[in-house]
Amino acid sequence: MHSAETDNRLILLQQFTEYKYKQGQNMPSHVTALELLWSELIDVGEQIMETQVISKILSTLPSSFRHFYIAWNKSTTSCQTSGRRSDIPSV
């Protein structure tokens, strides 16, 4: 039998895994929504690494951000984890 905490953890994991960019959503809002899910997962004891979150963000970018995806993959690791949201372009 699952506890409510386990059920909540599974629901949050599913939301994170299935999260998709919503047409017309600006990029900071998109990133913030994923960061919020990440924070909630950490709060319930789930181990989600920053690189997993970055990968999720990159994999959900709309095609209009293909240039950003390519530039990100060419940048150095230290730049990729700067955590500076001001570097995120808006749509």
LOZA-629275 format. One record per residue: x, y, z of N, C-alpha, C, O in turn; residue number from 1; residue in three letters. Coordinates in nm, 2 decimals, m for minus. Example, Ala and Ser with C-alpha at 12.3 -4.5 7.8 and 13.67 -1.06 7.14 Angstrom:
2
numi n.xx: 1.32	n.yy: m0.57	n.zz: 0.78	ca.xx: 1.23	ca.yy: m0.45	ca.zz: 0.78	c.xx: 1.32	c.yy: m0.33	c.zz: 0.78	o.xx: 1.42	o.yy: m0.33	o.zz: 0.85	resi: 1	resn: ALA
numi n.xx: 1.28	n.yy: m0.22	n.zz: 0.71	ca.xx: 1.37	ca.yy: m0.11	ca.zz: 0.71	c.xx: 1.29	c.yy: 0.00	c.zz: 0.79	o.xx: 1.34	o.yy: 0.11	o.zz: 0.80	resi: 2	resn: SER
This chain:
91
numi n.xx: 0.08	n.yy: m0.12	n.zz: 0.00	ca.xx: 0.00	ca.yy: 0.00	ca.zz: 0.00	c.xx: 0.09	c.yy: 0.12	c.zz: 0.00	o.xx: 0.18	o.yy: 0.13	o.zz: 0.08	resi: 1	resn: MET
numi n.xx: 0.06	n.yy: 0.22	n.zz: m0.09	ca.xx: 0.14	ca.yy: 0.34	ca.zz: m0.10	c.xx: 0.09	c.yy: 0.44	c.zz: 0.01	o.xx: m0.03	o.yy: 0.45	o.zz: 0.04	resi: 2	resn: HIS
numi n.xx: 0.18	n.yy: 0.52	n.zz: 0.06	ca.xx: 0.15	ca.yy: 0.63	ca.zz: 0.14	c.xx: 0.12	c.yy: 0.75	c.zz: 0.06	o.xx: 0.15	o.yy: 0.75	o.zz: m0.06	resi: 3	resn: SER
numi n.xx: 0.06	n.yy: 0.85	n.zz: 0.12	ca.xx: 0.02	ca.yy: 0.97	ca.zz: 0.05	c.xx: 0.15	c.yy: 1.04	c.zz: 0.00	o.xx: 0.15	o.yy: 1.10	o.zz: m0.11	resi: 4	resn: ALA
numi n.xx: 0.26	n.yy: 1.03	n.zz: 0.08	ca.xx: 0.39	ca.yy: 1.09	ca.zz: 0.04	c.xx: 0.44	c.yy: 1.03	c.zz: m0.09	o.xx: 0.49	o.yy: 1.09	o.zz: m0.17	resi: 5	resn: GLU
numi n.xx: 0.43	n.yy: 0.89	n.zz: m0.09	ca.xx: 0.48	ca.yy: 0.82	ca.zz: m0.21	c.xx: 0.40	c.yy: 0.86	c.zz: m0.33	o.xx: 0.45	o.yy: 0.88	o.zz: m0.44	resi: 6	resn: THR
numi n.xx: 0.27	n.yy: 0.86	n.zz: m0.31	ca.xx: 0.18	ca.yy: 0.90	ca.zz: m0.42	c.xx: 0.21	c.yy: 1.04	c.zz: m0.47	o.xx: 0.21	o.yy: 1.06	o.zz: m0.59	resi: 7	resn: ASP
numi n.xx: 0.23	n.yy: 1.14	n.zz: m0.38	ca.xx: 0.27	ca.yy: 1.27	ca.zz: m0.42	c.xx: 0.40	c.yy: 1.28	c.zz: m0.50	o.xx: 0.41	o.yy: 1.35	o.zz: m0.60	resi: 8	resn: ASN
numi n.xx: 0.50	n.yy: 1.20	n.zz: m0.45	ca.xx: 0.63	ca.yy: 1.19	ca.zz: m0.52	c.xx: 0.61	c.yy: 1.14	c.zz: m0.66	o.xx: 0.67	o.yy: 1.20	o.zz: m0.75	resi: 9	resn: ARG
numi n.xx: 0.53	n.yy: 1.04	n.zz: m0.68	ca.xx: 0.50	ca.yy: 0.98	ca.zz: m0.81	c.xx: 0.43	c.yy: 1.08	c.zz: m0.90	o.xx: 0.46	o.yy: 1.09	o.zz: m1.02	resi: 10	resn: LEU
numi n.xx: 0.34	n.yy: 1.15	n.zz: m0.85	ca.xx: 0.26	ca.yy: 1.25	ca.zz: m0.92	c.xx: 0.36	c.yy: 1.36	c.zz: m0.97	o.xx: 0.35	o.yy: 1.40	o.zz: m1.08	resi: 11	resn: ILE
numi n.xx: 0.44	n.yy: 1.41	n.zz: m0.88	ca.xx: 0.54	ca.yy: 1.51	ca.zz: m0.91	c.xx: 0.64	c.yy: 1.47	c.zz: m1.02	o.xx: 0.67	o.yy: 1.54	o.zz: m1.11	resi: 12	resn: LEU
numi n.xx: 0.68	n.yy: 1.34	n.zz: m1.01	ca.xx: 0.78	ca.yy: 1.29	ca.zz: m1.10	c.xx: 0.71	c.yy: 1.28	c.zz: m1.24	o.xx: 0.77	o.yy: 1.31	o.zz: m1.34	resi: 13	resn: LEU
numi n.xx: 0.58	n.yy: 1.24	n.zz: m1.24	ca.xx: 0.51	ca.yy: 1.23	ca.zz: m1.37	c.xx: 0.49	c.yy: 1.37	c.zz: m1.43	o.xx: 0.51	o.yy: 1.38	o.zz: m1.55	resi: 14	resn: GLN
numi n.xx: 0.46	n.yy: 1.47	n.zz: m1.35	ca.xx: 0.44	ca.yy: 1.60	ca.zz: m1.40	c.xx: 0.57	c.yy: 1.65	c.zz: m1.46	o.xx: 0.57	o.yy: 1.72	o.zz: m1.56	resi: 15	resn: GLN
numi n.xx: 0.68	n.yy: 1.63	n.zz: m1.39	ca.xx: 0.81	ca.yy: 1.67	ca.zz: m1.44	c.xx: 0.85	c.yy: 1.60	c.zz: m1.57	o.xx: 0.89	o.yy: 1.67	o.zz: m1.66	resi: 16	resn: PHE
numi n.xx: 0.83	n.yy: 1.47	n.zz: m1.57	ca.xx: 0.86	ca.yy: 1.39	ca.zz: m1.69	c.xx: 0.78	c.yy: 1.43	c.zz: m1.81	o.xx: 0.83	o.yy: 1.44	o.zz: m1.92	resi: 17	resn: THR
numi n.xx: 0.65	n.yy: 1.46	n.zz: m1.79	ca.xx: 0.56	ca.yy: 1.49	ca.zz: m1.90	c.xx: 0.55	c.yy: 1.64	c.zz: m1.93	o.xx: 0.48	o.yy: 1.67	o.zz: m2.03	resi: 18	resn: GLU
numi n.xx: 0.62	n.yy: 1.72	n.zz: m1.86	ca.xx: 0.60	ca.yy: 1.87	ca.zz: m1.88	c.xx: 0.65	c.yy: 1.90	c.zz: m2.02	o.xx: 0.75	o.yy: 1.86	o.zz: m2.07	resi: 19	resn: TYR
numi n.xx: 0.57	n.yy: 1.99	n.zz: m2.08	ca.xx: 0.60	ca.yy: 2.04	ca.zz: m2.22	c.xx: 0.58	c.yy: 2.19	c.zz: m2.22	o.xx: 0.51	o.yy: 2.25	o.zz: m2.15	resi: 20	resn: LYS
numi n.xx: 0.66	n.yy: 2.25	n.zz: m2.32	ca.xx: 0.64	ca.yy: 2.39	ca.zz: m2.34	c.xx: 0.50	c.yy: 2.42	c.zz: m2.39	o.xx: 0.45	o.yy: 2.35	o.zz: m2.47	resi: 21	resn: TYR
numi n.xx: 0.44	n.yy: 2.52	n.zz: m2.33	ca.xx: 0.30	ca.yy: 2.56	ca.zz: m2.37	c.xx: 0.31	c.yy: 2.67	c.zz: m2.48	o.xx: 0.37	o.yy: 2.78	o.zz: m2.45	resi: 22	resn: LYS
numi n.xx: 0.26	n.yy: 2.65	n.zz: m2.59	ca.xx: 0.26	ca.yy: 2.75	ca.zz: m2.70	c.xx: 0.22	c.yy: 2.89	c.zz: m2.65	o.xx: 0.12	o.yy: 2.91	o.zz: m2.58	resi: 23	resn: GLN
numi n.xx: 0.31	n.yy: 2.99	n.zz: m2.68	ca.xx: 0.28	ca.yy: 3.12	ca.zz: m2.64	c.xx: 0.34	c.yy: 3.16	c.zz: m2.50	o.xx: 0.34	o.yy: 3.28	o.zz: m2.46	resi: 24	resn: GLY
numi n.xx: 0.39	n.yy: 3.06	n.zz: m2.43	ca.xx: 0.45	ca.yy: 3.08	ca.zz: m2.29	c.xx: 0.58	c.yy: 3.15	c.zz: m2.31	o.xx: 0.66	o.yy: 3.11	o.zz: m2.40	resi: 25	resn: GLN
numi n.xx: 0.61	n.yy: 3.25	n.zz: m2.23	ca.xx: 0.75	ca.yy: 3.31	ca.zz: m2.24	c.xx: 0.85	c.yy: 3.21	c.zz: m2.18	o.xx: 0.81	o.yy: 3.14	o.zz: m2.09	resi: 26	resn: ASN
numi n.xx: 0.97	n.yy: 3.22	n.zz: m2.22	ca.xx: 1.07	ca.yy: 3.13	ca.zz: m2.18	c.xx: 1.10	c.yy: 3.14	c.zz: m2.03	o.xx: 1.12	o.yy: 3.03	o.zz: m1.96	resi: 27	resn: MET
numi n.xx: 1.11	n.yy: 3.25	n.zz: m1.97	ca.xx: 1.13	ca.yy: 3.26	ca.zz: m1.82	c.xx: 1.02	c.yy: 3.18	c.zz: m1.74	o.xx: 1.05	o.yy: 3.11	o.zz: m1.64	resi: 28	resn: PRO
numi n.xx: 0.90	n.yy: 3.19	n.zz: m1.79	ca.xx: 0.79	ca.yy: 3.12	ca.zz: m1.72	c.xx: 0.80	c.yy: 2.97	c.zz: m1.74	o.xx: 0.78	o.yy: 2.90	o.zz: m1.65	resi: 29	resn: SER
numi n.xx: 0.84	n.yy: 2.93	n.zz: m1.85	ca.xx: 0.86	ca.yy: 2.79	ca.zz: m1.88	c.xx: 0.97	c.yy: 2.73	c.zz: m1.79	o.xx: 0.95	o.yy: 2.63	o.zz: m1.73	resi: 30	resn: HIS
numi n.xx: 1.08	n.yy: 2.80	n.zz: m1.78	ca.xx: 1.20	ca.yy: 2.76	ca.zz: m1.70	c.xx: 1.15	c.yy: 2.76	c.zz: m1.55	o.xx: 1.19	o.yy: 2.66	o.zz: m1.48	resi: 31	resn: VAL
numi n.xx: 1.08	n.yy: 2.86	n.zz: m1.51	ca.xx: 1.04	ca.yy: 2.87	ca.zz: m1.37	c.xx: 0.95	c.yy: 2.76	c.zz: m1.33	o.xx: 0.96	o.yy: 2.70	o.zz: m1.22	resi: 32	resn: THR
numi n.xx: 0.86	n.yy: 2.72	n.zz: m1.42	ca.xx: 0.77	ca.yy: 2.61	ca.zz: m1.39	c.xx: 0.84	c.yy: 2.48	c.zz: m1.37	o.xx: 0.81	o.yy: 2.40	o.zz: m1.28	resi: 33	resn: ALA
numi n.xx: 0.95	n.yy: 2.45	n.zz: m1.45	ca.xx: 1.03	ca.yy: 2.33	ca.zz: m1.43	c.xx: 1.11	c.yy: 2.34	c.zz: m1.31	o.xx: 1.13	o.yy: 2.24	o.zz: m1.24	resi: 34	resn: LEU
numi n.xx: 1.16	n.yy: 2.46	n.zz: m1.28	ca.xx: 1.24	ca.yy: 2.48	ca.zz: m1.15	c.xx: 1.15	c.yy: 2.45	c.zz: m1.03	o.xx: 1.19	o.yy: 2.40	o.zz: m0.93	resi: 35	resn: GLU
numi n.xx: 1.02	n.yy: 2.50	n.zz: m1.04	ca.xx: 0.93	ca.yy: 2.48	ca.zz: m0.93	c.xx: 0.90	c.yy: 2.33	c.zz: m0.91	o.xx: 0.90	o.yy: 2.28	o.zz: m0.79	resi: 36	resn: LEU
numi n.xx: 0.88	n.yy: 2.26	n.zz: m1.01	ca.xx: 0.86	ca.yy: 2.11	ca.zz: m1.00	c.xx: 0.99	c.yy: 2.05	c.zz: m0.94	o.xx: 0.98	o.yy: 1.96	o.zz: m0.86	resi: 37	resn: LEU
numi n.xx: 1.10	n.yy: 2.09	n.zz: m0.99	ca.xx: 1.23	ca.yy: 2.04	ca.zz: m0.93	c.xx: 1.24	c.yy: 2.06	c.zz: m0.78	o.xx: 1.27	o.yy: 1.97	o.zz: m0.71	resi: 38	resn: TRP
numi n.xx: 1.21	n.yy: 2.18	n.zz: m0.74	ca.xx: 1.21	ca.yy: 2.22	ca.zz: m0.60	c.xx: 1.11	c.yy: 2.13	c.zz: m0.52	o.xx: 1.14	o.yy: 2.08	o.zz: m0.41	resi: 39	resn: SER
numi n.xx: 0.99	n.yy: 2.11	n.zz: m0.57	ca.xx: 0.89	ca.yy: 2.03	ca.zz: m0.50	c.xx: 0.94	c.yy: 1.88	c.zz: m0.49	o.xx: 0.92	o.yy: 1.82	o.zz: m0.39	resi: 40	resn: GLU
numi n.xx: 1.01	n.yy: 1.83	n.zz: m0.60	ca.xx: 1.06	ca.yy: 1.70	ca.zz: m0.59	c.xx: 1.17	c.yy: 1.68	c.zz: m0.49	o.xx: 1.18	o.yy: 1.58	o.zz: m0.42	resi: 41	resn: LEU
numi n.xx: 1.26	n.yy: 1.78	n.zz: m0.48	ca.xx: 1.36	ca.yy: 1.78	ca.zz: m0.38	c.xx: 1.30	c.yy: 1.78	c.zz: m0.24	o.xx: 1.35	o.yy: 1.71	o.zz: m0.15	resi: 42	resn: ILE
numi n.xx: 1.19	n.yy: 1.86	n.zz: m0.22	ca.xx: 1.13	ca.yy: 1.87	ca.zz: m0.09	c.xx: 1.07	c.yy: 1.74	c.zz: m0.05	o.xx: 1.06	o.yy: 1.71	o.zz: 0.07	resi: 43	resn: ASP
numi n.xx: 1.03	n.yy: 1.65	n.zz: m0.14	ca.xx: 0.98	ca.yy: 1.52	ca.zz: m0.10	c.xx: 1.08	c.yy: 1.41	c.zz: m0.11	o.xx: 1.05	o.yy: 1.29	o.zz: m0.10	resi: 44	resn: VAL
numi n.xx: 1.21	n.yy: 1.45	n.zz: m0.12	ca.xx: 1.32	ca.yy: 1.36	ca.zz: m0.11	c.xx: 1.37	c.yy: 1.30	c.zz: m0.24	o.xx: 1.45	o.yy: 1.20	o.zz: m0.23	resi: 45	resn: GLY
numi n.xx: 1.32	n.yy: 1.35	n.zz: m0.35	ca.xx: 1.36	ca.yy: 1.29	ca.zz: m0.48	c.xx: 1.49	c.yy: 1.35	c.zz: m0.52	o.xx: 1.51	o.yy: 1.47	o.zz: m0.50	resi: 46	resn: GLU
numi n.xx: 1.58	n.yy: 1.27	n.zz: m0.57	ca.xx: 1.72	ca.yy: 1.32	ca.zz: m0.61	c.xx: 1.72	c.yy: 1.35	c.zz: m0.76	o.xx: 1.74	o.yy: 1.26	o.zz: m0.84	resi: 47	resn: GLN
numi n.xx: 1.70	n.yy: 1.48	n.zz: m0.79	ca.xx: 1.70	ca.yy: 1.52	ca.zz: m0.93	c.xx: 1.82	c.yy: 1.61	c.zz: m0.95	o.xx: 1.83	o.yy: 1.72	o.zz: m0.88	resi: 48	resn: ILE
numi n.xx: 1.91	n.yy: 1.58	n.zz: m1.03	ca.xx: 2.03	ca.yy: 1.66	ca.zz: m1.05	c.xx: 2.00	c.yy: 1.78	c.zz: m1.14	o.xx: 1.91	o.yy: 1.77	o.zz: m1.23	resi: 49	resn: MET
numi n.xx: 2.08	n.yy: 1.88	n.zz: m1.12	ca.xx: 2.07	ca.yy: 2.00	ca.zz: m1.21	c.xx: 2.08	c.yy: 1.97	c.zz: m1.35	o.xx: 2.01	o.yy: 2.03	o.zz: m1.44	resi: 50	resn: GLU
numi n.xx: 2.17	n.yy: 1.88	n.zz: m1.39	ca.xx: 2.19	ca.yy: 1.84	ca.zz: m1.53	c.xx: 2.06	c.yy: 1.78	c.zz: m1.59	o.xx: 2.03	o.yy: 1.80	o.zz: m1.71	resi: 51	resn: THR
numi n.xx: 1.99	n.yy: 1.71	n.zz: m1.50	ca.xx: 1.86	ca.yy: 1.65	ca.zz: m1.55	c.xx: 1.76	c.yy: 1.76	c.zz: m1.58	o.xx: 1.68	o.yy: 1.75	o.zz: m1.68	resi: 52	resn: GLN
numi n.xx: 1.76	n.yy: 1.86	n.zz: m1.50	ca.xx: 1.66	ca.yy: 1.98	ca.zz: m1.52	c.xx: 1.70	c.yy: 2.05	c.zz: m1.64	o.xx: 1.62	o.yy: 2.09	o.zz: m1.72	resi: 53	resn: VAL
numi n.xx: 1.83	n.yy: 2.08	n.zz: m1.66	ca.xx: 1.88	ca.yy: 2.15	ca.zz: m1.78	c.xx: 1.84	c.yy: 2.07	c.zz: m1.90	o.xx: 1.80	o.yy: 2.12	o.zz: m2.00	resi: 54	resn: ILE
numi n.xx: 1.86	n.yy: 1.94	n.zz: m1.90	ca.xx: 1.83	ca.yy: 1.85	ca.zz: m2.01	c.xx: 1.68	c.yy: 1.86	c.zz: m2.04	o.xx: 1.64	o.yy: 1.86	o.zz: m2.16	resi: 55	resn: SER
numi n.xx: 1.60	n.yy: 1.86	n.zz: m1.94	ca.xx: 1.45	ca.yy: 1.87	ca.zz: m1.96	c.xx: 1.42	c.yy: 2.00	c.zz: m2.02	o.xx: 1.34	o.yy: 2.01	o.zz: m2.12	resi: 56	resn: LYS
numi n.xx: 1.48	n.yy: 2.11	n.zz: m1.97	ca.xx: 1.45	ca.yy: 2.24	ca.zz: m2.03	c.xx: 1.49	c.yy: 2.24	c.zz: m2.18	o.xx: 1.41	o.yy: 2.29	o.zz: m2.27	resi: 57	resn: ILE
numi n.xx: 1.61	n.yy: 2.20	n.zz: m2.21	ca.xx: 1.66	ca.yy: 2.20	ca.zz: m2.35	c.xx: 1.57	c.yy: 2.11	c.zz: m2.44	o.xx: 1.54	o.yy: 2.14	o.zz: m2.55	resi: 58	resn: LEU
numi n.xx: 1.53	n.yy: 1.99	n.zz: m2.39	ca.xx: 1.45	ca.yy: 1.90	ca.zz: m2.47	c.xx: 1.30	c.yy: 1.95	c.zz: m2.49	o.xx: 1.23	o.yy: 1.90	o.zz: m2.58	resi: 59	resn: SER
numi n.xx: 1.26	n.yy: 2.05	n.zz: m2.42	ca.xx: 1.12	ca.yy: 2.10	ca.zz: m2.43	c.xx: 1.12	c.yy: 2.24	c.zz: m2.50	o.xx: 1.01	o.yy: 2.30	o.zz: m2.52	resi: 60	resn: THR
numi n.xx: 1.23	n.yy: 2.29	n.zz: m2.55	ca.xx: 1.24	ca.yy: 2.41	ca.zz: m2.62	c.xx: 1.16	c.yy: 2.40	c.zz: m2.75	o.xx: 1.17	o.yy: 2.30	o.zz: m2.82	resi: 61	resn: LEU
numi n.xx: 1.09	n.yy: 2.51	n.zz: m2.78	ca.xx: 1.02	ca.yy: 2.51	ca.zz: m2.92	c.xx: 1.12	c.yy: 2.52	c.zz: m3.03	o.xx: 1.24	o.yy: 2.56	o.zz: m3.00	resi: 62	resn: PRO
numi n.xx: 1.09	n.yy: 2.49	n.zz: m3.15	ca.xx: 1.18	ca.yy: 2.49	ca.zz: m3.26	c.xx: 1.24	c.yy: 2.63	c.zz: m3.28	o.xx: 1.34	o.yy: 2.65	o.zz: m3.34	resi: 63	resn: SER
numi n.xx: 1.16	n.yy: 2.73	n.zz: m3.24	ca.xx: 1.21	ca.yy: 2.87	ca.zz: m3.26	c.xx: 1.34	c.yy: 2.90	c.zz: m3.17	o.xx: 1.40	o.yy: 3.00	o.zz: m3.19	resi: 64	resn: SER
numi n.xx: 1.36	n.yy: 2.81	n.zz: m3.08	ca.xx: 1.48	ca.yy: 2.82	ca.zz: m2.99	c.xx: 1.59	c.yy: 2.73	c.zz: m3.03	o.xx: 1.68	o.yy: 2.70	o.zz: m2.95	resi: 65	resn: PHE
numi n.xx: 1.59	n.yy: 2.67	n.zz: m3.15	ca.xx: 1.69	ca.yy: 2.58	ca.zz: m3.19	c.xx: 1.83	c.yy: 2.64	c.zz: m3.18	o.xx: 1.92	o.yy: 2.57	o.zz: m3.15	resi: 66	resn: ARG
numi n.xx: 1.84	n.yy: 2.77	n.zz: m3.22	ca.xx: 1.97	ca.yy: 2.83	ca.zz: m3.21	c.xx: 2.02	c.yy: 2.84	c.zz: m3.07	o.xx: 2.14	o.yy: 2.82	o.zz: m3.05	resi: 67	resn: HIS
numi n.xx: 1.93	n.yy: 2.85	n.zz: m2.97	ca.xx: 1.97	ca.yy: 2.86	ca.zz: m2.83	c.xx: 2.02	c.yy: 2.72	c.zz: m2.79	o.xx: 2.13	o.yy: 2.70	o.zz: m2.72	resi: 68	resn: PHE
numi n.xx: 1.95	n.yy: 2.62	n.zz: m2.83	ca.xx: 1.99	ca.yy: 2.48	ca.zz: m2.80	c.xx: 2.13	c.yy: 2.45	c.zz: m2.85	o.xx: 2.21	o.yy: 2.39	o.zz: m2.78	resi: 69	resn: TYR
numi n.xx: 2.15	n.yy: 2.48	n.zz: m2.98	ca.xx: 2.28	ca.yy: 2.46	ca.zz: m3.04	c.xx: 2.39	c.yy: 2.53	c.zz: m2.97	o.xx: 2.50	o.yy: 2.48	o.zz: m2.94	resi: 70	resn: ILE
numi n.xx: 2.37	n.yy: 2.66	n.zz: m2.94	ca.xx: 2.47	ca.yy: 2.74	ca.zz: m2.87	c.xx: 2.50	c.yy: 2.69	c.zz: m2.73	o.xx: 2.61	o.yy: 2.69	o.zz: m2.68	resi: 71	resn: ALA
numi n.xx: 2.39	n.yy: 2.64	n.zz: m2.66	ca.xx: 2.41	ca.yy: 2.59	ca.zz: m2.53	c.xx: 2.50	c.yy: 2.46	c.zz: m2.53	o.xx: 2.59	o.yy: 2.45	o.zz: m2.45	resi: 72	resn: TRP
numi n.xx: 2.47	n.yy: 2.38	n.zz: m2.62	ca.xx: 2.55	ca.yy: 2.25	ca.zz: m2.63	c.xx: 2.70	c.yy: 2.28	c.zz: m2.67	o.xx: 2.78	o.yy: 2.20	o.zz: m2.64	resi: 73	resn: ASN
numi n.xx: 2.73	n.yy: 2.39	n.zz: m2.73	ca.xx: 2.86	ca.yy: 2.43	ca.zz: m2.77	c.xx: 2.94	c.yy: 2.50	c.zz: m2.65	o.xx: 3.06	o.yy: 2.52	o.zz: m2.66	resi: 74	resn: LYS
numi n.xx: 2.86	n.yy: 2.56	n.zz: m2.56	ca.xx: 2.92	ca.yy: 2.63	ca.zz: m2.45	c.xx: 2.99	c.yy: 2.54	c.zz: m2.35	o.xx: 2.97	o.yy: 2.42	o.zz: m2.35	resi: 75	resn: SER
numi n.xx: 3.07	n.yy: 2.60	n.zz: m2.26	ca.xx: 3.14	ca.yy: 2.53	ca.zz: m2.16	c.xx: 3.05	c.yy: 2.49	c.zz: m2.05	o.xx: 2.95	o.yy: 2.55	o.zz: m2.03	resi: 76	resn: THR
numi n.xx: 3.09	n.yy: 2.39	n.zz: m1.97	ca.xx: 3.01	ca.yy: 2.34	ca.zz: m1.86	c.xx: 2.98	c.yy: 2.44	c.zz: m1.76	o.xx: 2.87	o.yy: 2.45	o.zz: m1.70	resi: 77	resn: THR
numi n.xx: 3.09	n.yy: 2.53	n.zz: m1.73	ca.xx: 3.07	ca.yy: 2.63	ca.zz: m1.63	c.xx: 2.97	c.yy: 2.73	c.zz: m1.67	o.xx: 2.89	o.yy: 2.78	o.zz: m1.58	resi: 78	resn: SER
numi n.xx: 2.96	n.yy: 2.76	n.zz: m1.79	ca.xx: 2.86	ca.yy: 2.86	ca.zz: m1.84	c.xx: 2.72	c.yy: 2.79	c.zz: m1.84	o.xx: 2.62	o.yy: 2.86	o.zz: m1.82	resi: 79	resn: CYS
numi n.xx: 2.71	n.yy: 2.66	n.zz: m1.86	ca.xx: 2.58	ca.yy: 2.60	ca.zz: m1.86	c.xx: 2.51	c.yy: 2.59	c.zz: m1.73	o.xx: 2.39	o.yy: 2.58	o.zz: m1.72	resi: 80	resn: GLN
numi n.xx: 2.59	n.yy: 2.60	n.zz: m1.62	ca.xx: 2.53	ca.yy: 2.59	ca.zz: m1.49	c.xx: 2.54	c.yy: 2.72	c.zz: m1.41	o.xx: 2.54	o.yy: 2.73	o.zz: m1.29	resi: 81	resn: THR
numi n.xx: 2.54	n.yy: 2.84	n.zz: m1.49	ca.xx: 2.56	ca.yy: 2.97	ca.zz: m1.42	c.xx: 2.44	c.yy: 3.00	c.zz: m1.34	o.xx: 2.45	o.yy: 3.08	o.zz: m1.24	resi: 82	resn: SER
numi n.xx: 2.32	n.yy: 2.95	n.zz: m1.37	ca.xx: 2.20	ca.yy: 2.98	ca.zz: m1.30	c.xx: 2.15	c.yy: 3.12	c.zz: m1.32	o.xx: 2.07	o.yy: 3.17	o.zz: m1.24	resi: 83	resn: GLY
numi n.xx: 2.20	n.yy: 3.19	n.zz: m1.42	ca.xx: 2.16	ca.yy: 3.33	ca.zz: m1.44	c.xx: 2.04	c.yy: 3.33	c.zz: m1.53	o.xx: 2.05	o.yy: 3.31	o.zz: m1.66	resi: 84	resn: ARG
numi n.xx: 1.93	n.yy: 3.35	n.zz: m1.48	ca.xx: 1.80	ca.yy: 3.35	ca.zz: m1.55	c.xx: 1.79	c.yy: 3.46	c.zz: m1.65	o.xx: 1.72	o.yy: 3.46	o.zz: m1.75	resi: 85	resn: ARG
numi n.xx: 1.87	n.yy: 3.57	n.zz: m1.62	ca.xx: 1.87	ca.yy: 3.68	ca.zz: m1.72	c.xx: 1.93	c.yy: 3.65	c.zz: m1.85	o.xx: 1.90	o.yy: 3.72	o.zz: m1.95	resi: 86	resn: SER
numi n.xx: 2.00	n.yy: 3.54	n.zz: m1.86	ca.xx: 2.05	ca.yy: 3.49	ca.zz: m1.99	c.xx: 1.95	c.yy: 3.42	c.zz: m2.07	o.xx: 1.98	o.yy: 3.39	o.zz: m2.19	resi: 87	resn: ASP
numi n.xx: 1.84	n.yy: 3.39	n.zz: m2.02	ca.xx: 1.73	ca.yy: 3.32	ca.zz: m2.09	c.xx: 1.65	c.yy: 3.41	c.zz: m2.18	o.xx: 1.59	o.yy: 3.51	o.zz: m2.13	resi: 88	resn: ILE
numi n.xx: 1.65	n.yy: 3.39	n.zz: m2.31	ca.xx: 1.58	ca.yy: 3.48	ca.zz: m2.40	c.xx: 1.43	c.yy: 3.46	c.zz: m2.38	o.xx: 1.38	o.yy: 3.35	o.zz: m2.35	resi: 89	resn: PRO
numi n.xx: 1.35	n.yy: 3.57	n.zz: m2.40	ca.xx: 1.20	ca.yy: 3.55	ca.zz: m2.39	c.xx: 1.15	c.yy: 3.54	c.zz: m2.53	o.xx: 1.22	o.yy: 3.57	o.zz: m2.63	resi: 90	resn: SER
numi n.xx: 1.03	n.yy: 3.48	n.zz: m2.55	ca.xx: 0.97	ca.yy: 3.46	ca.zz: m2.68	c.xx: 0.89	c.yy: 3.58	c.zz: m2.71	o.xx: 0.83	o.yy: 3.58	o.zz: m2.82	resi: 91	resn: VAL
